[in-house]
Amino acid sequence: MVKVSKFIDLREGVVADQFSVGDRDEITSISDLDDTYKQLMDKPLACVMAVMGSNGRPNLTPMWFDYEGDKVLVNVAEHRKKTDWIRANPQISILIMNPENMYHWMSLKVTVEREISEDDPDEGQWVTDQLNRIWQKYMGPDAGDTYGIRDPSFEERRVLFECSVDRIATFGVPG
């Protein structure tokens, strides 16, 4: 079960206790989310990912968002600091905001369930394929079939963190 906190919608104007949680629900799957919020996950919208840095402060990174079934997929370069930070503290917060209406957003609190290296002999190809898929989602069909921004100075390798969704908070509507 995933807990969903629905913040009070301000479309009708100022109300008592605005910006507080109005309703709380539980869903069995992120596919059960209302389309008002599921569309944020399906469109090529950047998300902001928060992980705890080694100094105990949150580190925020704009990223591409992806999910498959009930799992949020976080694909990062092996050599980056945030990869080590995720390994040290496998809890991640993600915010997806509608760029046309900042009062339409959702946040997800997720926990890493497993890590898959691009070099894994059994599942490594899935990491590469997932990266290529989100490359096309965000860059469009003219960008080609293969992720095109690997660091050319060395053989950049990727890591995929498969995450379960713990909690979701939602706010607002598209228009």
C-alpha positions in Angstrom: 0.0 0.0 0.0 1.1 3.5 -0.8 -0.1 6.4 1.3 -1.3 9.4 -0.7 -1.7 12.8 1.0 -3.8 15.2 -1.1 -3.1 18.8 -0.2 -6.1 21.2 -0.3 -6.7 22.6 -3.8 -6.9 26.4 -3.9 -8.7 26.7 -7.2 -11.8 28.1 -5.4 -9.8 30.7 -3.6 -8.3 31.2 -0.1 -9.6 28.7 2.5 -8.9 27.9 6.1 -5.9 25.6 6.6 -4.8 26.1 3.0 -1.6 24.3 2.1 -2.4 21.5 4.5 -3.4 18.0 3.8 -7.1 17.7 2.9 -7.6 14.0 2.3 -5.4 10.9 2.9 -5.9 7.8 0.8 -4.1 4.5 0.2 -3.6 3.0 -3.2 -2.3 -0.4 -4.0 -0.3 0.7 -7.1 1.0 3.9 -8.5 -1.0 3.0 -11.6 -4.0 3.7 -9.4 -3.1 7.4 -9.1 -5.6 9.9 -10.4 -4.7 10.9 -14.0 -4.3 14.5 -12.8 -1.0 13.4 -11.2 -0.1 10.3 -13.2 0.3 12.6 -16.2 3.1 14.3 -14.4 5.0 11.0 -14.4 4.2 10.2 -18.0 5.1 13.5 -19.6 8.8 14.4 -20.2 8.9 16.7 -17.2 12.1 17.1 -15.2 12.0 16.1 -11.6 14.1 17.3 -8.7 15.7 14.4 -6.8 16.8 14.9 -3.2 19.3 12.6 -1.5 21.3 13.1 1.6 24.9 14.2 1.0 27.9 13.0 3.0 27.7 16.3 5.0 24.1 15.5 6.2 22.5 18.1 4.0 20.1 17.4 1.2 21.5 17.4 -2.3 19.0 18.4 -5.0 19.5 17.4 -8.6 17.2 18.0 -11.6 16.8 14.7 -13.4 14.7 12.8 -15.9 11.9 10.8 -14.2 11.0 7.2 -15.1 9.0 4.4 -13.6 8.0 0.9 -14.6 5.0 -0.8 -13.0 5.2 0.2 -9.4 8.9 0.9 -9.3 10.5 4.3 -9.7 13.7 4.0 -11.7 16.7 6.2 -11.0 19.5 5.9 -13.6 22.8 7.6 -12.6 26.4 7.6 -13.7 28.5 5.2 -11.5 31.2 7.8 -10.9 29.0 10.6 -9.5 28.9 11.5 -5.8 25.1 11.1 -5.7 25.5 7.4 -6.5 27.6 6.9 -3.4 25.1 9.0 -1.4 22.2 6.9 -2.5 24.1 3.8 -1.5 24.8 5.2 1.9 21.2 6.4 2.5 18.8 4.6 0.1 15.9 7.0 0.7 15.1 9.4 -2.1 12.6 12.2 -2.4 11.4 13.3 -5.8 9.3 16.4 -6.8 7.6 16.7 -10.2 6.2 20.1 -10.9 4.0 21.1 -13.9 6.1 23.8 -15.6 2.8 25.6 -16.8 1.4 25.7 -13.2 3.6 25.6 -10.2 0.6 24.8 -8.1 0.2 21.4 -9.8 2.8 19.0 -8.4 3.4 15.7 -6.8 6.2 14.4 -4.5 7.2 10.8 -4.0 9.2 9.4 -1.2 10.9 6.2 -2.4 13.3 3.6 -1.0 15.9 1.8 -3.1 15.1 -1.9 -3.2 18.0 -3.0 -5.5 20.8 -1.7 -7.6 21.7 -3.0 -11.0 25.0 -2.2 -12.7 25.2 -1.6 -16.5 28.0 -4.2 -16.3 25.9 -6.9 -14.7 26.0 -9.9 -17.1 22.4 -10.8 -16.6 20.5 -7.5 -16.2 23.0 -4.9 -17.4 21.4 -4.6 -20.8 18.2 -3.5 -19.1 20.0 -0.6 -17.5 21.3 0.5 -20.9 17.9 0.0 -22.6 16.1 2.0 -19.9 18.6 4.8 -20.3 18.0 4.8 -24.1 14.2 4.8 -23.5 14.2 7.9 -21.3 16.7 9.6 -23.6 14.1 9.3 -26.3 11.3 10.3 -24.0 13.1 13.6 -23.0 15.0 14.4 -26.1 12.5 13.3 -28.8 12.7 10.9 -31.8 15.2 13.1 -33.7 17.9 12.6 -30.9 18.5 9.0 -32.0 18.0 5.7 -30.3 21.1 5.8 -28.0 21.7 8.0 -25.0 23.9 10.7 -26.4 25.6 12.5 -23.5 27.9 10.0 -21.9 31.2 11.5 -20.8 33.6 11.0 -23.7 36.7 11.2 -21.6 36.3 7.7 -20.1 34.0 4.7 -20.4 31.1 6.0 -18.4 29.0 3.3 -16.8 25.5 3.6 -15.4 23.7 2.3 -12.3 20.0 1.8 -12.1 18.3 2.0 -8.7 14.9 0.3 -8.6 12.8 2.0 -5.9 9.6 1.2 -4.1 7.2 4.1 -3.5 6.5 4.7 0.2 4.4 7.9 0.2 3.0 10.4 -2.3 1.8 13.9 -1.8 -0.2 15.7 -4.5 -1.3 19.3 -5.0 -3.4 21.2 -7.5 -4.6 20.5 -11.0 -3.1 21.2 -14.5 -5.0 24.4 -15.4 
